[in-house]
Amino acid sequence: MWFFKRQPQLDSLVDFQEEWQSIKELLKTKRDSAMKQALLQADKLLDLALKNKKVQGETMGGRLKTAKTMFSKDLYPLIWQAHKLRNRLLHENEEILSFQIERAINTFYRALKELRYLK
């Protein structure tokens, strides 16, 4: 018999707040590797929020397309830019500057606030 470990669900506001606090701690270090890790975690946290809201889509990109009306008109394109920056970090050998990472993480924060997962 096979047993699969389920990915923990962050169902409560407190869980999301705690995860966001760990992202903020990574940013405080100002180390490149920590800032990149913070970006990856922030993107993942937004994806988890969309999954918790039962947004349809095979990937984060697919869920973002479905979730367009869940975000304000000015924020939605910024979320896409932040997610694309995350993709560039993972899939391309391109230098990403710390201010770009900070801006993307701030965008993920705003998105999570609009979804009422962060205060």
Secondary structure as the mmCIF struct_conf table of DSSP 4:
data_model
#
loop_
_struct_conf.conf_type_id
_struct_conf.id
_struct_conf.beg_label_comp_id
_struct_conf.beg_label_asym_id
_struct_conf.beg_label_seq_id
_struct_conf.end_label_comp_id
_struct_conf.end_label_asym_id
_struct_conf.end_label_seq_id
HELX_LH_PP_P HELX_LH_PP_P1 LYS A 5 GLN A 9
BEND BEND1 SER A 12 SER A 12
HELX_RH_AL_P HELX_RH_AL_P1 LEU A 13 THR A 29
HELX_RH_AL_P HELX_RH_AL_P2 ASP A 32 ASN A 52
TURN_TY1_P TURN_TY1_P1 LYS A 53 LYS A 54
BEND BEND2 GLU A 58 THR A 59
HELX_RH_AL_P HELX_RH_AL_P3 MET A 60 THR A 66
TURN_TY1_P TURN_TY1_P2 ALA A 67 ALA A 67
HELX_RH_3T_P HELX_RH_3T_P1 LYS A 68 MET A 70
BEND BEND3 PHE A 71 PHE A 71
TURN_TY1_P TURN_TY1_P3 LYS A 73 LEU A 75
HELX_RH_AL_P HELX_RH_AL_P4 TYR A 76 HIS A 91
BEND BEND4 GLU A 92 GLU A 92
HELX_RH_AL_P HELX_RH_AL_P5 SER A 98 GLU A 114
TURN_TY1_P TURN_TY1_P4 LEU A 115 ARG A 116
BEND BEND5 TYR A 117 TYR A 117
#
